[in-house]
């Protein structure tokens, strides 16, 4: 494992047990048996390390979510009904990515996590849902989009921090797709009946 990865993994492990401001470079170096100079070759501070890691993860997820521009919600639901095509759905791919890096996510959205990762992740989710929903029904209210985003964010937080061994990415993706379809398609049907 490269030194950079070792440092990131060590800081993420420590962040799962205490706040970032209590994680000291000296402690990281002692645990990894590296010099402080080696740490500073890669990072200015533990804060910049977490910011860099957060930005990298958010960029990866944004890339996965950007695939939504090629699907409308109805197409996504149709693909989700077939086992073979389900894995091509962006929400599944994003959850699989999270599952493969669950220790990082546990640290970045856990009780000691810096707030900016959660905030930026949530805003990214709102942006992607807004795009997806507006393709399906431009009349859907912003309030409903924020409600759906909050529901999915809380579901994701609970899955990462409490249910990581029991629920697979495919299950949580299906659950959240069902949640979205009930709310969004229900909203569309309600709007049509009011017209």
N, C-alpha and C positions, 0 to 999 in steps of 0.2 A: 504494500500500500504506500503510495507516495506521501511525502511529508505533508503536503497541502491537505490531502484527504484525511490524514491522521489528525491534523490540527482541527479541521472542521468537525470531524466525528467526536473528538474530545470535548470541544466547546458545546456541541449539541447535547452530548451526554450530561455535561454539567448544567446546561440550561434546563434540563428536565428536573433538576433537583434544587435549583436556586436561581434568583434573579440575575440578569446579566451584569448589573452593577456590582455584584458580589463575586463575579468570576474574574480572577486576576491572571495576567499573563504568566506570572511566576508559577502559579499552580498548574497551569496548562503545561508549561515547560518541564516542571518537575515530574508530572504524570507521564509525559511522553519521552522524558530523558533527552530533551533537545535544549539548545541554548536560547536565550531571549533573542539573540541576533537572528537565529533561524526563524523564530516566530515573526519578527519584524521584516524579514525578507518578503513575507507573503502578505502581512496585514499590518495596518497602523495601530489597530486596537481590537479588542474583542467586539466592540460595537461595529466597527467597519467590517469585521469578519461576518457577523450576523446580517448586516445590511447587504453585503455582497452575496451571501448565500440566499437570502430572501429574494433579492432581485433576480438571481439566476432561476430560482424555482418559479417565481411569478412569471418570468419570461417563458419558461417551458410550458406552464399551464395556459398562458395566453395563446401560445402557438397551438396547443391542442384545441382550445376553445375557438380559435379563429376558423376552424373547420366548420363551425356552425353556419358560416356564411353560405355554405354550399347546400344546406339542408333547411327545409322549413320544418315546423314542429310536426306536422302530419307525416312527413317523410321519416322523421326520426322515430315516431311511434310505429310506423310500418316496419322499419328496419329492426326495431327492438323486439318484434314478435317472432323473428326468425333467429334461432341460435347462431347460425353461421354469420349472419350480417350484424348481429348485436355488437360484436367486438369492433365494428367500424364506427360506432356512434361516439362522438366526441365526449359525451359525459362519462361513458364507460372508460374510454382511454384516459381521461383525466383522473378518474378514481383508481384505475390500475396504477397510474404514475404515483399517486399519493400512497397507495398500498405498498409499492416497492420502496418507498422512502418514508415509511411510517414513523421511524424514530426521529427524522428531521421534523416532520409535521407535528409529532407529539410535543417536541420542544418549541416549535414556532407558533403553535396555537394553544399550548398548555398554560397552566396557571402562572408560570414565571416568564412567559413570552413577552417580548417587546410588542407594544400595541400596533406599531406601524405595519407589521406583517399581516395581522388579522384585518386591520382596516383596509389595506391595499388589496388583500385577497377578496374581501367582501365587495369592495368597489369593482373589482374585476368581474366578479360573479354578477353583480347588478348590470354591468355593461353588457355582458354576454347574454343574460336573460332578456334585457331590453331589446337587443338586436333580434333574438329568436322570437320573442313575443310579437314585436312589431311586424315581423314578416307574416306571422299567422293572423294577427288581428290588430291593426293600428289603433283601434279604439280602446284597447285594454288600458286601464288606468295605471299611472305610475305607482299608486298606492299598492295595487295588487302585485306589481313587479317587485317592490320592496318587501312586501309580505312573503312572496315566494322565495326571494333571495335570503331573507332572514330564516325561513324554514329550512331551506337547503343548507345554509351555513351552520345552523344549530345541529342539524342531522349529521353533517360532516364532522363537526367538532365532537359530537358524542361518539360517532363511529371511530374516529382516530384515537380519542383519549380513553374510551371505555370498552368498546366492542371489537377491537382490532383482531382478535383471534376467532371470533364467532361469525362475523358477517363478511363475506367476500365482496370484492369490488362490483361484481356483476349484480349481486343482491341489492347493494345500496344504490347502484345506478338505476335498477328497475324500480326500486322503492321511490326514488326521487322523481323519476320520469312519470310514475303513476300519480304522485303528488301534484306535479306540474300539470299533467293532463286533466286531472279532476278540477283543479282550480282554474286553469286557463280556458279549457274547453267549456267548463261550467259557466265562466264569466261570459264567453262568447255566446253561449246559448241564452243566458240571461239577457244580454244586450239585444239579441234578436227577438226575444219574446216581448221586450219593452217597446220595440219599434212598431 
